[in-house]
Amino acid sequence: MKRLLFLSLTSIMLMFISCQNEGPITSPESPPSQKQSDFEPKWIGLPKNDNIKLLKSFKTSEYITKAKGGNLTIDEEYKSGRKNVHTYSDIYFAPGCVKKDGFISMSINDETGITSFLPGQTFNFPAILNQTFTGLNLNSKNIGKIHLYFMNPVGNWEIMECDDLIVDVKKGTITIVNGKLPHFSVFGYGE
């Protein structure tokens, strides 16, 4: 719990520091059913990595331009006991999505499953996230309450708008289809 709190606070601090020169972050108003003030999701997390020598996150970085857009992809697999755990995450920036050219980094924490991006910024229109985690133990989870949450600019958790969220308990898989990111923040699956 202390580690999760530390990671959350570190992510928020990094987001604050990286956003200082960007101006205020604004996101579209969410319907009342999506507002999550004074709420901390119970994170789904990822199974423990058998190889303790590996880093605690999977990372990638790409140069994204306003004119051409671009994408970042993480596609990693590791062993946890007898299970294979697979993390796949792809974020697409259509031409005109970002406000200026620059390097963008994406990382997934291999313990919490929380995805974070740098530098903090808002977009002209949403970037699109497709993500799948497999090898999860979802047996004790309340499937109807699982969502992909992101932190809004005032520090409240909101449910990310998407085309579909697919949870398969038998296969231990969570998939987000065309998640709409209005700005960079921290994102994670929780209930």
CYANA upper distance limits for C-alpha pairs under 8 A (distance plus 0.5 A):
  1 MET  CA      5 LEU  CA      6.69
  2 LYS  CA      6 PHE  CA      6.53
  3 ARG  CA      7 LEU  CA      6.56
  4 LEU  CA      8 SER  CA      6.53
  4 LEU  CA    112 THR  CA      7.87
  5 LEU  CA      9 LEU  CA      6.59
  6 PHE  CA     10 THR  CA      6.48
  7 LEU  CA     11 SER  CA      6.55
  8 SER  CA     12 ILE  CA      6.69
  9 LEU  CA     13 MET  CA      6.56
 10 THR  CA     14 LEU  CA      6.61
 11 SER  CA     15 MET  CA      6.57
 11 SER  CA    116 SER  CA      7.87
 11 SER  CA    186 VAL  CA      7.51
 12 ILE  CA     16 PHE  CA      6.61
 12 ILE  CA    186 VAL  CA      8.36
 13 MET  CA     17 ILE  CA      6.63
 14 LEU  CA     18 SER  CA      6.50
 15 MET  CA     19 CYS  CA      6.50
 15 MET  CA    118 LEU  CA      7.81
 15 MET  CA    119 PRO  CA      7.74
 15 MET  CA    120 GLY  CA      6.07
 15 MET  CA    185 SER  CA      7.39
 16 PHE  CA     20 GLN  CA      6.83
 16 PHE  CA    120 GLY  CA      8.26
 18 SER  CA     22 GLU  CA      8.33
 18 SER  CA    118 LEU  CA      7.74
 18 SER  CA    119 PRO  CA      5.92
 18 SER  CA    120 GLY  CA      5.94
 19 CYS  CA     23 GLY  CA      7.25
 19 CYS  CA     24 PRO  CA      8.17
 19 CYS  CA     25 ILE  CA      8.32
 19 CYS  CA    119 PRO  CA      7.63
 19 CYS  CA    120 GLY  CA      5.59
 19 CYS  CA    121 GLN  CA      7.05
 22 GLU  CA    120 GLY  CA      8.21
 22 GLU  CA    121 GLN  CA      7.01
 25 ILE  CA    121 GLN  CA      7.49
 25 ILE  CA    122 THR  CA      6.62
 25 ILE  CA    153 PRO  CA      6.45
 25 ILE  CA    183 HIS  CA      8.00
 26 THR  CA    122 THR  CA      7.60
 26 THR  CA    153 PRO  CA      7.03
 26 THR  CA    183 HIS  CA      8.33
 27 SER  CA    122 THR  CA      8.32
 27 SER  CA    152 ASN  CA      7.73
 27 SER  CA    153 PRO  CA      7.93
 27 SER  CA    182 PRO  CA      6.36
 27 SER  CA    183 HIS  CA      7.41
 28 PRO  CA    182 PRO  CA      7.84
 30 SER  CA     34 GLN  CA      6.36
 30 SER  CA     35 LYS  CA      6.84
 30 SER  CA    158 GLU  CA      8.36
 31 PRO  CA     35 LYS  CA      7.34
 34 GLN  CA    158 GLU  CA      6.26
 34 GLN  CA    159 ILE  CA      5.99
 35 LYS  CA    156 ASN  CA      8.38
 35 LYS  CA    157 TRP  CA      7.80
 35 LYS  CA    158 GLU  CA      5.91
 35 LYS  CA    159 ILE  CA      7.90
 36 GLN  CA    156 ASN  CA      6.57
 36 GLN  CA    157 TRP  CA      5.69
 36 GLN  CA    158 GLU  CA      5.78
 36 GLN  CA    159 ILE  CA      8.25
 37 SER  CA    156 ASN  CA      5.49
 37 SER  CA    157 TRP  CA      7.01
 37 SER  CA    158 GLU  CA      8.50
 38 ASP  CA    156 ASN  CA      7.16
 39 PHE  CA    156 ASN  CA      7.64
 39 PHE  CA    157 TRP  CA      7.14
 40 GLU  CA    157 TRP  CA      7.42
 41 PRO  CA    149 TYR  CA      8.17
 41 PRO  CA    157 TRP  CA      8.18
 41 PRO  CA    190 GLY  CA      5.59
 41 PRO  CA    191 GLU  CA      6.08
 42 LYS  CA    190 GLY  CA      5.53
 42 LYS  CA    191 GLU  CA      5.75
 43 TRP  CA    112 THR  CA      7.39
 43 TRP  CA    188 GLY  CA      7.41
 43 TRP  CA    189 TYR  CA      6.32
 43 TRP  CA    190 GLY  CA      4.62
 43 TRP  CA    191 GLU  CA      7.17
 44 ILE  CA    112 THR  CA      7.66
 44 ILE  CA    113 GLY  CA      8.01
 44 ILE  CA    188 GLY  CA      8.49
 44 ILE  CA    189 TYR  CA      6.17
 44 ILE  CA    190 GLY  CA      5.66
 44 ILE  CA    191 GLU  CA      7.94
 45 GLY  CA    111 GLU  CA      6.38
 45 GLY  CA    112 THR  CA      4.48
 45 GLY  CA    113 GLY  CA      5.38
 45 GLY  CA    114 ILE  CA      8.06
 45 GLY  CA    189 TYR  CA      7.91
 46 LEU  CA     85 VAL  CA      8.46
 46 LEU  CA    110 ASP  CA      6.68
 46 LEU  CA    111 GLU  CA      5.67
 46 LEU  CA    112 THR  CA      6.21
 46 LEU  CA    113 GLY  CA      6.00
 46 LEU  CA    136 LEU  CA      6.87
 47 PRO  CA     80 SER  CA      6.69
 47 PRO  CA     85 VAL  CA      7.83
 47 PRO  CA    111 GLU  CA      7.28
 47 PRO  CA    135 GLY  CA      8.00
 47 PRO  CA    136 LEU  CA      6.89
 47 PRO  CA    137 ASN  CA      8.22
 48 LYS  CA     80 SER  CA      6.26
 48 LYS  CA    110 ASP  CA      8.24
 48 LYS  CA    111 GLU  CA      6.94
 49 ASN  CA     78 TYR  CA      7.02
 49 ASN  CA     79 LYS  CA      6.58
 49 ASN  CA     80 SER  CA      5.69
 49 ASN  CA    110 ASP  CA      7.96
 49 ASN  CA    111 GLU  CA      8.44
 50 ASP  CA     78 TYR  CA      8.16
 50 ASP  CA     79 LYS  CA      6.25
 50 ASP  CA     80 SER  CA      5.67
 50 ASP  CA     81 GLY  CA      7.22
 51 ASN  CA     79 LYS  CA      8.14
 56 LYS  CA    109 ASN  CA      6.36
 56 LYS  CA    110 ASP  CA      5.87
 56 LYS  CA    111 GLU  CA      7.52
 57 SER  CA    107 SER  CA      6.65
 57 SER  CA    108 ILE  CA      5.72
 57 SER  CA    109 ASN  CA      4.67
 57 SER  CA    110 ASP  CA      5.53
 57 SER  CA    111 GLU  CA      8.47
 58 PHE  CA     74 ILE  CA      7.60
 58 PHE  CA     76 GLU  CA      7.90
 58 PHE  CA    107 SER  CA      5.83
 58 PHE  CA    108 ILE  CA      5.65
 58 PHE  CA    109 ASN  CA      7.05
 58 PHE  CA    110 ASP  CA      7.41
 59 LYS  CA     74 ILE  CA      7.44
 59 LYS  CA    105 SER  CA      7.67
 59 LYS  CA    106 MET  CA      6.19
 59 LYS  CA    107 SER  CA      4.73
 59 LYS  CA    108 ILE  CA      7.10
 60 THR  CA     72 LEU  CA      7.31
 60 THR  CA     73 THR  CA      7.53
 60 THR  CA     74 ILE  CA      7.06
 60 THR  CA    105 SER  CA      6.19
 60 THR  CA    106 MET  CA      5.99
 60 THR  CA    107 SER  CA      7.02
 61 SER  CA     72 LEU  CA      7.26
 61 SER  CA    103 PHE  CA      7.00
 61 SER  CA    104 ILE  CA      5.98
 61 SER  CA    105 SER  CA      4.64
 61 SER  CA    106 MET  CA      6.80
 62 GLU  CA     71 ASN  CA      7.96
 62 GLU  CA     72 LEU  CA      6.83
 62 GLU  CA    103 PHE  CA      5.87
 62 GLU  CA    104 ILE  CA      6.11
 62 GLU  CA    105 SER  CA      7.17
 63 TYR  CA     70 GLY  CA      8.38
 63 TYR  CA    101 ASP  CA      7.76
 63 TYR  CA    102 GLY  CA      5.82
 63 TYR  CA    103 PHE  CA      4.65
 63 TYR  CA    104 ILE  CA      6.80
 64 ILE  CA     68 LYS  CA      8.05
 64 ILE  CA     69 GLY  CA      6.07
 64 ILE  CA     70 GLY  CA      5.89
 64 ILE  CA     71 ASN  CA      7.86
 64 ILE  CA     93 PHE  CA      8.33
 64 ILE  CA     98 VAL  CA      8.36
 64 ILE  CA    101 ASP  CA      6.21
 64 ILE  CA    102 GLY  CA      6.07
 64 ILE  CA    103 PHE  CA      6.53
 64 ILE  CA    104 ILE  CA      7.27
 65 THR  CA     69 GLY  CA      5.55
 65 THR  CA     70 GLY  CA      7.54
 65 THR  CA     95 PRO  CA      8.19
 65 THR  CA     98 VAL  CA      7.63
 65 THR  CA    100 LYS  CA      7.14
 65 THR  CA    101 ASP  CA      4.71
 65 THR  CA    102 GLY  CA      7.00
 66 LYS  CA     95 PRO  CA      6.31
 66 LYS  CA     96 GLY  CA      5.42
 66 LYS  CA     97 CYS  CA      6.98
 66 LYS  CA     98 VAL  CA      5.79
 66 LYS  CA     99 LYS  CA      6.69
 66 LYS  CA    100 LYS  CA      6.09
 66 LYS  CA    101 ASP  CA      6.07
 67 ALA  CA     95 PRO  CA      5.76
 67 ALA  CA     96 GLY  CA      6.41
 68 LYS  CA     94 ALA  CA      7.71
 68 LYS  CA     95 PRO  CA      5.27
 68 LYS  CA     96 GLY  CA      7.97
 69 GLY  CA     92 TYR  CA      8.18
 69 GLY  CA     93 PHE  CA      5.39
 69 GLY  CA     94 ALA  CA      5.37
 69 GLY  CA     95 PRO  CA      4.76
 69 GLY  CA     96 GLY  CA      7.16
 69 GLY  CA     97 CYS  CA      7.29
 69 GLY  CA     98 VAL  CA      7.77
 70 GLY  CA     92 TYR  CA      6.53
 70 GLY  CA     93 PHE  CA      5.71
 70 GLY  CA     94 ALA  CA      7.17
 70 GLY  CA     95 PRO  CA      8.15
 71 ASN  CA     90 ASP  CA      7.37
 71 ASN  CA     91 ILE  CA      5.93
 71 ASN  CA     92 TYR  CA      4.89
 71 ASN  CA     93 PHE  CA      6.35
 72 LEU  CA     90 ASP  CA      6.16
 72 LEU  CA     91 ILE  CA      5.96
 72 LEU  CA     92 TYR  CA      7.37
 72 LEU  CA    105 SER  CA      8.42
 72 LEU  CA    106 MET  CA      7.76
 73 THR  CA     88 TYR  CA      7.86
 73 THR  CA     89 SER  CA      6.08
 73 THR  CA     90 ASP  CA      4.88
 73 THR  CA     91 ILE  CA      7.16
 74 ILE  CA     87 THR  CA      7.73
 74 ILE  CA     88 TYR  CA      6.02
 74 ILE  CA     89 SER  CA      5.64
 74 ILE  CA     90 ASP  CA      7.03
 75 ASP  CA     86 HIS  CA      7.91
 75 ASP  CA     87 THR  CA      6.29
 75 ASP  CA     88 TYR  CA      4.98
 75 ASP  CA     89 SER  CA      7.08
 76 GLU  CA     86 HIS  CA      6.29
 76 GLU  CA     87 THR  CA      5.80
 76 GLU  CA     88 TYR  CA      7.05
 77 GLU  CA     84 ASN  CA      7.27
 77 GLU  CA     85 VAL  CA      6.03
 77 GLU  CA     86 HIS  CA      4.84
 77 GLU  CA     87 THR  CA      6.80
 78 TYR  CA     84 ASN  CA      6.34
 78 TYR  CA     85 VAL  CA      5.84
 78 TYR  CA     86 HIS  CA      7.14
 79 LYS  CA     83 LYS  CA      6.35
 79 LYS  CA     84 ASN  CA      5.28
 79 LYS  CA     85 VAL  CA      6.49
 80 SER  CA     84 ASN  CA      6.76
 80 SER  CA     85 VAL  CA      7.20
 83 LYS  CA    135 GLY  CA      6.55
 84 ASN  CA    134 THR  CA      8.26
 84 ASN  CA    135 GLY  CA      6.30
 85 VAL  CA    133 PHE  CA      7.83
 85 VAL  CA    134 THR  CA      5.98
 85 VAL  CA    135 GLY  CA      4.92
 85 VAL  CA    136 LEU  CA      7.68
 86 HIS  CA    132 THR  CA      8.29
 86 HIS  CA    133 PHE  CA      6.18
 86 HIS  CA    134 THR  CA      5.60
 86 HIS  CA    135 GLY  CA      7.11
 87 THR  CA    131 GLN  CA      8.17
 87 THR  CA    132 THR  CA      6.56
 87 THR  CA    133 PHE  CA      5.21
 87 THR  CA    134 THR  CA      7.19
 88 TYR  CA    131 GLN  CA      6.00
 88 TYR  CA    132 THR  CA      5.66
 88 TYR  CA    133 PHE  CA      6.88
 89 SER  CA    129 LEU  CA      7.72
 89 SER  CA    130 ASN  CA      6.39
 89 SER  CA    131 GLN  CA      4.74
 89 SER  CA    132 THR  CA      6.98
 90 ASP  CA    129 LEU  CA      6.26
 90 ASP  CA    130 ASN  CA      5.79
 90 ASP  CA    131 GLN  CA      6.73
 91 ILE  CA    127 ALA  CA      7.22
 91 ILE  CA    128 ILE  CA      5.95
 91 ILE  CA    129 LEU  CA      4.90
 91 ILE  CA    130 ASN  CA      6.91
 92 TYR  CA    127 ALA  CA      6.25
 92 TYR  CA    128 ILE  CA      5.59
 92 TYR  CA    129 LEU  CA      7.01
 93 PHE  CA     97 CYS  CA      6.17
 93 PHE  CA     98 VAL  CA      7.57
 93 PHE  CA    127 ALA  CA      5.54
 93 PHE  CA    128 ILE  CA      7.24
 94 ALA  CA    127 ALA  CA      7.62
 96 GLY  CA    124 ASN  CA      7.42
 97 CYS  CA    123 PHE  CA      6.05
 97 CYS  CA    124 ASN  CA      5.57
 97 CYS  CA    125 PHE  CA      5.99
 97 CYS  CA    126 PRO  CA      7.41
 97 CYS  CA    127 ALA  CA      7.21
 98 VAL  CA    122 THR  CA      8.09
 98 VAL  CA    123 PHE  CA      5.62
 98 VAL  CA    124 ASN  CA      6.71
 99 LYS  CA    122 THR  CA      8.25
 99 LYS  CA    123 PHE  CA      6.73
 99 LYS  CA    124 ASN  CA      6.99
104 ILE  CA    117 PHE  CA      7.57
104 ILE  CA    118 LEU  CA      6.27
104 ILE  CA    119 PRO  CA      6.86
105 SER  CA    117 PHE  CA      5.95
105 SER  CA    118 LEU  CA      5.70
105 SER  CA    119 PRO  CA      7.79
106 MET  CA    115 THR  CA      7.52
106 MET  CA    116 SER  CA      6.28
106 MET  CA    117 PHE  CA      5.06
106 MET  CA    118 LEU  CA      7.27
107 SER  CA    115 THR  CA      6.10
107 SER  CA    116 SER  CA      5.95
107 SER  CA    117 PHE  CA      7.04
108 ILE  CA    113 GLY  CA      6.31
108 ILE  CA    114 ILE  CA      6.13
108 ILE  CA    115 THR  CA      4.90
108 ILE  CA    116 SER  CA      7.07
109 ASN  CA    113 GLY  CA      5.57
109 ASN  CA    114 ILE  CA      5.95
109 ASN  CA    115 THR  CA      7.02
112 THR  CA    188 GLY  CA      8.38
113 GLY  CA    188 GLY  CA      6.76
113 GLY  CA    189 TYR  CA      7.89
114 ILE  CA    186 VAL  CA      7.23
114 ILE  CA    187 PHE  CA      6.04
114 ILE  CA    188 GLY  CA      4.97
114 ILE  CA    189 TYR  CA      7.92
115 THR  CA    186 VAL  CA      6.26
115 THR  CA    187 PHE  CA      5.61
115 THR  CA    188 GLY  CA      6.71
116 SER  CA    184 PHE  CA      8.08
116 SER  CA    185 SER  CA      6.78
116 SER  CA    186 VAL  CA      5.11
116 SER  CA    187 PHE  CA      6.91
117 PHE  CA    184 PHE  CA      6.42
117 PHE  CA    185 SER  CA      7.03
117 PHE  CA    186 VAL  CA      7.53
118 LEU  CA    184 PHE  CA      7.78
119 PRO  CA    184 PHE  CA      8.25
120 GLY  CA    183 HIS  CA      7.94
120 GLY  CA    184 PHE  CA      5.83
120 GLY  CA    185 SER  CA      7.42
121 GLN  CA    183 HIS  CA      6.23
121 GLN  CA    184 PHE  CA      6.21
122 THR  CA    182 PRO  CA      6.86
122 THR  CA    183 HIS  CA      4.70
122 THR  CA    184 PHE  CA      7.09
123 PHE  CA    127 ALA  CA      7.88
123 PHE  CA    182 PRO  CA      6.58
123 PHE  CA    183 HIS  CA      6.33
125 PHE  CA    182 PRO  CA      7.06
126 PRO  CA    180 LYS  CA      5.83
126 PRO  CA    181 LEU  CA      5.39
126 PRO  CA    182 PRO  CA      5.04
126 PRO  CA    183 HIS  CA      7.76
127 ALA  CA    180 LYS  CA      6.39
127 ALA  CA    181 LEU  CA      5.57
127 ALA  CA    182 PRO  CA      7.22
127 ALA  CA    183 HIS  CA      8.46
128 ILE  CA    178 ASN  CA      5.88
128 ILE  CA    179 GLY  CA      5.98
128 ILE  CA    180 LYS  CA      5.58
128 ILE  CA    181 LEU  CA      6.72
129 LEU  CA    176 ILE  CA      7.98
129 LEU  CA    177 VAL  CA      7.63
129 LEU  CA    178 ASN  CA      5.85
129 LEU  CA    179 GLY  CA      5.20
129 LEU  CA    180 LYS  CA      6.93
129 LEU  CA    181 LEU  CA      7.59
130 ASN  CA    175 THR  CA      7.96
130 ASN  CA    176 ILE  CA      6.03
130 ASN  CA    177 VAL  CA      5.60
130 ASN  CA    178 ASN  CA      5.88
130 ASN  CA    179 GLY  CA      6.80
131 GLN  CA    175 THR  CA      6.09
131 GLN  CA    176 ILE  CA      5.79
131 GLN  CA    177 VAL  CA      7.54
132 THR  CA    173 THR  CA      7.42
132 THR  CA    174 ILE  CA      6.12
132 THR  CA    175 THR  CA      4.80
132 THR  CA    176 ILE  CA      7.05
133 PHE  CA    173 THR  CA      6.09
133 PHE  CA    174 ILE  CA      5.93
133 PHE  CA    175 THR  CA      7.13
134 THR  CA    171 LYS  CA      7.71
134 THR  CA    172 GLY  CA      6.05
134 THR  CA    173 THR  CA      4.84
134 THR  CA    174 ILE  CA      7.19
135 GLY  CA    171 LYS  CA      7.60
135 GLY  CA    172 GLY  CA      5.59
135 GLY  CA    173 THR  CA      6.98
136 LEU  CA    171 LYS  CA      8.48
136 LEU  CA    172 GLY  CA      4.95
136 LEU  CA    173 THR  CA      6.74
137 ASN  CA    169 VAL  CA      8.05
137 ASN  CA    172 GLY  CA      6.15
138 LEU  CA    143 ILE  CA      8.47
138 LEU  CA    169 VAL  CA      5.88
138 LEU  CA    172 GLY  CA      6.43
139 ASN  CA    169 VAL  CA      6.78
141 LYS  CA    146 ILE  CA      8.46
141 LYS  CA    191 GLU  CA      8.22
142 ASN  CA    146 ILE  CA      7.27
142 ASN  CA    191 GLU  CA      7.44
143 ILE  CA    167 VAL  CA      7.56
143 ILE  CA    191 GLU  CA      8.41
145 LYS  CA    190 GLY  CA      8.37
145 LYS  CA    191 GLU  CA      5.42
146 ILE  CA    189 TYR  CA      7.21
146 ILE  CA    190 GLY  CA      5.90
146 ILE  CA    191 GLU  CA      4.87
147 HIS  CA    159 ILE  CA      6.75
147 HIS  CA    160 MET  CA      8.08
147 HIS  CA    165 LEU  CA      7.94
147 HIS  CA    189 TYR  CA      6.19
147 HIS  CA    190 GLY  CA      6.28
147 HIS  CA    191 GLU  CA      6.81
148 LEU  CA    159 ILE  CA      6.33
148 LEU  CA    160 MET  CA      6.20
148 LEU  CA    176 ILE  CA      8.19
148 LEU  CA    187 PHE  CA      7.24
148 LEU  CA    188 GLY  CA      6.01
148 LEU  CA    189 TYR  CA      4.97
148 LEU  CA    190 GLY  CA      6.99
149 TYR  CA    157 TRP  CA      6.49
149 TYR  CA    158 GLU  CA      5.83
149 TYR  CA    159 ILE  CA      5.03
149 TYR  CA    160 MET  CA      6.10
149 TYR  CA    187 PHE  CA      6.02
149 TYR  CA    188 GLY  CA      5.95
149 TYR  CA    189 TYR  CA      6.65
149 TYR  CA    190 GLY  CA      7.42
150 PHE  CA    157 TRP  CA      5.98
150 PHE  CA    158 GLU  CA      5.94
150 PHE  CA    159 ILE  CA      6.91
150 PHE  CA    160 MET  CA      6.80
150 PHE  CA    185 SER  CA      6.95
150 PHE  CA    186 VAL  CA      6.14
150 PHE  CA    187 PHE  CA      4.91
150 PHE  CA    188 GLY  CA      7.19
151 MET  CA    155 GLY  CA      6.21
151 MET  CA    156 ASN  CA      5.99
151 MET  CA    157 TRP  CA      5.00
151 MET  CA    158 GLU  CA      6.73
151 MET  CA    185 SER  CA      6.39
151 MET  CA    186 VAL  CA      6.46
151 MET  CA    187 PHE  CA      7.42
152 ASN  CA    156 ASN  CA      5.97
152 ASN  CA    157 TRP  CA      6.65
152 ASN  CA    158 GLU  CA      7.13
152 ASN  CA    185 SER  CA      7.74
160 MET  CA    179 GLY  CA      6.98
160 MET  CA    180 LYS  CA      7.18
160 MET  CA    181 LEU  CA      7.89
161 GLU  CA    179 GLY  CA      6.32
161 GLU  CA    180 LYS  CA      6.08
161 GLU  CA    181 LEU  CA      8.49
162 CYS  CA    176 ILE  CA      7.54
162 CYS  CA    177 VAL  CA      6.70
162 CYS  CA    178 ASN  CA      5.83
162 CYS  CA    179 GLY  CA      4.55
162 CYS  CA    180 LYS  CA      6.29
163 ASP  CA    176 ILE  CA      8.38
163 ASP  CA    177 VAL  CA      6.07
163 ASP  CA    178 ASN  CA      6.00
163 ASP  CA    179 GLY  CA      7.19
164 ASP  CA    176 ILE  CA      6.52
164 ASP  CA    177 VAL  CA      5.54
164 ASP  CA    178 ASN  CA      7.73
164 ASP  CA    179 GLY  CA      8.47
165 LEU  CA    174 ILE  CA      7.82
165 LEU  CA    175 THR  CA      6.21
165 LEU  CA    176 ILE  CA      5.15
165 LEU  CA    177 VAL  CA      6.73
166 ILE  CA    173 THR  CA      8.34
166 ILE  CA    174 ILE  CA      6.23
166 ILE  CA    175 THR  CA      5.56
166 ILE  CA    176 ILE  CA      7.00
167 VAL  CA    172 GLY  CA      8.26
167 VAL  CA    173 THR  CA      6.34
167 VAL  CA    174 ILE  CA      5.13
167 VAL  CA    175 THR  CA      7.05
168 ASP  CA    172 GLY  CA      6.26
168 ASP  CA    173 THR  CA      5.62
168 ASP  CA    174 ILE  CA      6.99
169 VAL  CA    173 THR  CA      7.10
